[in-house]
Amino acid sequence: MNPSDASRTAVATSLMRALHTRGDPVPLLNDPWGDRLIPDAVRIALRERALQSVDASRRFEVAEATDKILDAACAPTLHMRT
C-alpha cells in the first residue's frame, strides 16, 4: 500500500455509494461526495481494468459508455435491500 494513494476499500466504497445515490429509484442515502472523491487518474485506471474483462470484440462498443462501465462493475456487489 502506498501512503499517498487512496485505499482500494475506500475507492470501492465511494463508487458503490455514488452508484446507489445515482441509480436507485429510492436511495437510502444521498452521497454527493461519492463520485467527487475519486481522482480522475484512479477512475481512468479502473475503467481500463474493467474493460479488460469485456470480450475483445465488444470493447470498443462498451468503451463508448465509459460513464457506465464502472457502474456495471460495481452493480453486482450492491445488496442494499432485501
C-alpha positions as CSV (number, residue, x, y, z in Angstrom):
1,M,0.0,0.0,0.0
2,N,1.3,3.4,-1.0
3,P,0.6,6.0,1.7
4,S,-0.1,8.7,-0.9
5,D,-2.8,6.6,-2.7
6,A,-6.4,6.0,-1.6
7,S,-7.1,2.6,-0.3
8,R,-8.9,0.2,-2.6
9,T,-11.6,-0.3,0.1
10,A,-12.2,3.5,0.2
11,V,-12.4,3.8,-3.5
12,A,-14.8,0.9,-3.9
13,T,-17.0,2.1,-1.1
14,S,-17.1,5.6,-2.6
15,L,-18.1,4.2,-6.0
16,M,-20.8,2.0,-4.6
17,R,-22.3,4.8,-2.6
18,A,-22.3,7.1,-5.6
19,L,-23.9,4.4,-7.7
20,H,-26.6,3.8,-5.1
21,T,-27.2,7.6,-4.9
22,R,-27.5,7.9,-8.7
23,G,-29.0,4.6,-9.6
24,D,-31.5,3.6,-7.0
25,P,-35.1,5.0,-7.5
26,V,-35.4,5.5,-3.8
27,P,-31.9,5.8,-2.4
28,L,-31.4,5.1,1.3
29,L,-28.7,7.8,1.4
30,N,-27.7,10.8,-0.7
31,D,-24.0,10.9,-1.1
32,P,-23.0,13.7,-3.4
33,W,-19.3,13.1,-2.5
34,G,-19.1,9.6,-3.7
35,D,-18.1,10.5,-7.3
36,R,-16.2,13.6,-6.3
37,L,-13.7,11.7,-4.1
38,I,-12.4,9.5,-6.8
39,P,-9.4,11.1,-8.6
40,D,-9.6,11.2,-12.4
41,A,-6.4,9.0,-12.6
42,V,-7.9,6.4,-10.4
43,R,-11.2,6.5,-12.4
44,I,-9.4,6.1,-15.7
45,A,-7.3,3.1,-14.3
46,L,-10.5,1.4,-13.0
47,R,-12.2,1.9,-16.4
48,E,-9.3,0.3,-18.2
49,R,-9.2,-2.6,-15.8
50,A,-13.0,-3.1,-16.2
51,L,-12.7,-3.0,-20.0
52,Q,-10.1,-5.8,-19.8
53,S,-12.8,-8.1,-18.5
54,V,-15.0,-7.4,-21.6
55,D,-14.8,-9.6,-24.6
56,A,-12.3,-8.1,-27.1
57,S,-15.0,-8.0,-29.8
58,R,-17.2,-5.7,-27.7
59,R,-14.5,-3.5,-26.1
60,F,-15.0,-0.6,-28.5
61,E,-18.8,-0.7,-28.1
62,V,-18.5,-0.8,-24.3
63,A,-15.8,1.9,-24.2
64,E,-18.2,4.3,-25.7
65,A,-20.2,4.1,-22.5
66,T,-17.3,5.0,-20.2
67,D,-19.5,6.5,-17.6
68,K,-21.4,3.3,-17.2
69,I,-18.6,0.8,-17.2
70,L,-17.7,1.5,-13.5
71,D,-21.4,1.3,-12.6
72,A,-21.7,-2.0,-14.3
73,A,-18.6,-3.3,-12.5
74,C,-19.9,-2.2,-9.1
75,A,-23.6,-3.1,-9.5
76,P,-23.3,-6.9,-8.8
77,T,-21.8,-6.1,-5.4
78,L,-24.7,-4.0,-4.2
79,H,-27.0,-5.7,-1.8
80,M,-28.6,-2.9,0.0
81,R,-32.1,-4.2,0.5
82,T,-33.9,-7.5,0.9
